[in-house]
Amino acid sequence: MATIRDVAARAGVSVATASRALNGSGPASPGTVELVRRAADDLGYRVNKAARSLRTQRTDTIGLLLSDVRNPFFSDLAYVIEQAAAADHVSVITMNADERTDRQEAALRSLATQRVDGLIVVPQGGATLEVPTGMPLVLLDRRVDGSPAPVIQSDNELGSRQMIDHLVELGHRDIALVAGPQSSSSGRERLAACLAALEGHGCTPRPEWIVEGDFQERSGHVAAAALLDTTPRPTAVFAGDNLMAVGVLSEARKRGLRIGEDIAVVSFDDSRWFPLLDPPMTAVAQDVESLGLAAYRALKDLVAGRPSGDVVVPTRLVVRRSCTTSSIPARRSA
C-alpha cells in the first residue's frame, strides 16, 4: 500500500509538502498541488480521513441545507457548491427543509451529529437557527435577523426594480404581485422593492393585486386564481420566484388566457426551460454560479479561521415574449 512518503518521492517534493498539498493544511502552489495529486492517483494513495480527523478535529465534510430541492434554483446552487467542494476533496451532505421550519430544525440537528466542519444554510423564514456554538455558518439567499453569519444573496432590490421598470416601459400600469413569504428576507426585500418602483412610476397597485405566496408552485395557482377573478383584472403578474411563476402560468392557461397577449406573466428567477415555453418567459436571472462559489469560499474561509463578509450578487433582466404590449387591453392603455 502506498504511503505519503511514496507520493512525495514520486512527485519529487518533501513529505511535508506532499502532506500540505493533499490535506490543504498549509501553503502549496497550484502546480505543486496538481503534481502531488497526480502522483497520489498514480500510486492509488488515499488520505486516511479518519486518522486526519483525530489529529485536526476536521472531517472535510460540510453541510448544505436547502429550502426546496424541487426548485431548480436551489438544485443548481447545490451542484455549484458540490463541484467547488469536490475540487478541495471536501464532501457535502445536502438536506432539504421543504420551506418548513420544523424540517429545518430536524436537518440542523442531524447535520450537527455528522460532525461537519461548517454549514451553508438557506434559512426558512421566521425561525432561528439552532447550530452548535462556534460552528462556521454561512447564510445563502436569505438572511436571519440578528445573526452575525455572512450572507450571500442576489441583489433583490435591483432585480425587482429591473422588472417593474421593464413592465412600465412596455405600458403596463396594472401590475399584480405574487410575493414570496414575508417571513423570509428575500420575500420582504423583493416586495418592498417592487412597491417602491411602482410608486416611483405612479402605479400604486390595488390591495387585492398583492398576494403572498410561499415560494412553491401551489401558492402560485392559488394567487393567480384570486388575481384573475378581480375586476378589473391586472394586465401583468410578477411572481416572486420561478415555482410560483409556473403556478401563475398554469392557472392563466387553465382559464384560456394567452400569455403575452391576454396577460403578461414574469418571474423573479430564471430557469433553463423558461426559454422553451411558448411564449418564452421574461425573468430576472440570478447568477447561480457566483452565488454558489461565493458561499463555498466564505465557508472555506471561516473553517480556516479567516474572516468573511456579506456578498451581494447583481441580477440580470432576461427579456423574452411573455410580456408584450399586446397584453395590455386597449381600453386601459392610456
N, C-alpha and C positions, 0 to 999 in steps of 0.2 A: 504493500500500500504506500502510495506516495506521501511524503511529508512536506512541510513548509520549507525544509532545507533543500529538498529535491527541486521544488518550484523555484527557489531563489537561485540555485545553481543553473537550472535550465534558462532562466531569464537573465542571468549574469548580474544579479544585484545581491545586496546583503539580505540576510534573513529578516532583519528589522524592516527594511524597505519593502520586501515582499509581504510581510505581515500588514504594514500600513496600507499597501495598495489593495489587498484583498479585504481588509476589515474596515477601511475608511477611518482608521484610528489616528491618523496623522497626515502631514503633508506628503503628497506624491504627485508628480506631474501627470497629466492625462496620458502622455506617451508611455510613462513607466507603468501606470495602471493597466493600460491595454497590453503591454508586453507581459506583465506578470499574470494577468488573467488568461492570456493565450497559453502561457506555459502551464498554468494550472489545468486548463481544459485539455491540453495535450496529454498531461500525465494522469488525468482523471482525479485530480485532487479536489476535495470539497472541504470548506471550512466547517469545523465542528462547532455548530452554533450553540449547542447545549453547554459545552465547555466554555465557550467565549462568554455566554450569558452569565455564568457563575463568576467570571473574572470582572466583567464590565457592568453587570447589572442591566444589560440591554439585551433585547430579544430580536432586534432587527425586524420587528413587526409593528405596524401601525394600524389603528382602527379608523374606519371611514363609515360614518353614519349618514345615510341619505334620507331625504324626505319621502321619495316615492320612486322606486326603481322602474316603474312603468313609464315614467316621464322621460322622454328621450334626452332632455337637457341634463338630467341627473345621471343617466346611464352613460352619456358621453363624458361627463365630468369624471365619473368613476374610471372610465377607460384611460383618460389622460393621466390621472393620478397613479393608477396601477402601472402604466408604462414607465412613468418617471421613477417610481419606486423600484421597479424591476431592474432598471439600469444601475441602481445602487445596491442590488441584491437585498432589497427590503420587501418583505411580504405585506400584503394588505388584507385585512379582514373587513369585508364590507357587510353592513347590515342595513335594514330598511325600517324606517319609522312609520311609513304609510300615512304621513301627515297627522299622526296621533301622538299626543304627549305620553300616554301610557306605554306605547311601543318604544318611544324614545328612552324612557326611564329603564325599561327592561333591557334594551340594547346596550345602554351605557353600563349597566351592572354586568352584563355578560362580557363586554369588551374589557372591563377592569379586571375580571378574573383571568383573562388571557395574558395579562402582564404586558400589554402593548407599550411601546416606547412613547406613544403620543396619539392624539386624536384629531381628526378633521371631522367637524360636525356641521351639518346643515340643520340648525335648530328649529324645533317646532314652536309655533307662536304661543305665547302665554305661559311657557314653562321655564323653570330654572334648570340649569344643567348641573346634575349631581355627578361630579368627576372627582377622582382621588386627589387629595391635596398635593400640589406640586406636579401633577400630570401635565405635560405640554399639550396645549389646546389651541386649535385654530378654528375659527368660525367661517363657514363658507356660504355665500349667497345672502345670508341673513345675520343680523346682529342680535345680541341679548342685552337688554338694558342692564347697566351696572357691571357687565363682565369686562375684565381687563384684557381678555384674549384678543389677538389681532383678528380683524375681519377682512376677508377677501370677497369683494362683491362687484357686480356691474354698476354702472352709473345709472341708477333707476330714474333719476330726475332727467338726465339727458335723453334717455330713450323714450320716456313718456312725452316729453316736450317735442321731440322729433316727430312722433306720430301725430300728435294733436296739430302741430303746425302743418303737417302734410295734408291732413284731412281738411283743415280750414282753407288751405290754399286751393284745394280742389273745389271748394264751395260748400262743403258740409258745415252746417251750424247746429243741427240737431243730432248731437253725438251722445250715445249712451255708453256707460262704462260698466263692465263686469269686473269688479275689483277683486283682488286676492284678499284673503282673510286679514282683517285689521288687527288681529293679534300678532301678525308677523311683520317684521320691519319692512320687508320688500313690498308687502301688500299696502302698508301705510304710505311708504315713500312714493310708490307708483301712482296711487290715487291722489295724493296731495299734489304731485307734480302735474297730473292731468287737470285737476281742478284749477290750479294756478294758471296753466297755459290757456285753458278755456276762458277764464276770467280776463286774461290779458287780451284775448280776441273778442271780448264782449259776448261770449257764448255760454252764459250760465246755464247748466243743464237742469232740467226738471228733476225734482227729488226722486220721482219714480223711475228715472233713467239711470240711477246709480244703484246697482245691485251687488251685494257682497257674495262672492263665491268662496271656494276652499282650495283652489289650485287643482281641482280634479274635474274630469270630464262631465260627470253627472251634474255638478253645480252649474256648468255652462249651459246644459239643456234647460235646467230649471230657470236660470236667469233669463235666457232667451225667450222662454215661454211667457214670462211675465212682461218682458220688454215689448214683444211683438203683439201683445194684447192691448197695449196703451194706445190712446188716441189723443194727439197724432202719434204716429209711430216714428221713432228715430230713423234717420237716413243712414247712420253708421253705428256700428257696435265695435268698441275697442275692448278686447278681452285681455285680462292681466297676465295670462300665461298661455302656453300652447295647448294644454289639455282643455282648459275652459273654452278656448277658441274653437276647438274641434266640436265641443258640445253646442256652442252657438251655431256653428256652421250646420251641424246635423239637424238642429231644430228648425232653422230657417228653411233648409231644403225639404224637410218633412212637410212644411206648410206650402211648398210650391214656389218659394221665393227664389229668384235668380240672383246669385251672389255677384256683386259688381254691377248689377243692373237695377234690381228692385231694392237692394240694400247692400251696404258695404260691411264687410267683416274683416277685422285686422287683429293682429296678435302681438303681445309683448312676449318674445321668444320665437325664434325661427325654428324650423325643423327641416331635415334633409328631404322630407317628402312634401313639404309645402309647395315647392315649385312644380310638383307633379299633379296638383289638384287642378280642377277645371272650374273656374279660373284659378291660376296660382295665387297664393295668399300673400299679401303685403304684411311684413313683420319687422319688429325690432330684433335684430340679431345680436346675441351676446357672444363674446369672444371666449368660447368654452376652453380652448387650449390655453389661453393666457390665464384664465381663472384657475384651472386645474393645476398648472405649473406653479403659479404664484402661491397657491395653498400648500402644495407639497414642499416648496422651497421654504416657506415660512415655518412649517412644522420641522423641517430638517434643521433649520437654524435654532429653533427652540430646544430641540432634543440635544443639539451640540452645545447648548449653553450660550448661544448668541442671541441678541435681541432681534425682535421682528415687529413690524408695524402694519397698519391697515394698508390695503391696496384697493383702489377703485379703478375698474377697467372700463374704458369707453365702449359704448354700444354703436351700432350702425343700422341705419334705416335701409331696408331692402324693399324697394317699390316693385310691386307686381300688378296684377289686374283685379284684385278683389275689392278695390275701392276706386271707382272711376266717377267722372262727372255724371255719367248716365244713371247712377244710383240715387241721384237727387231729383225728386219729383219736381216738375216744372212749377207747380203751384207754390213751392217753398224754396225756390232757387234765388229769389230776390235778395 
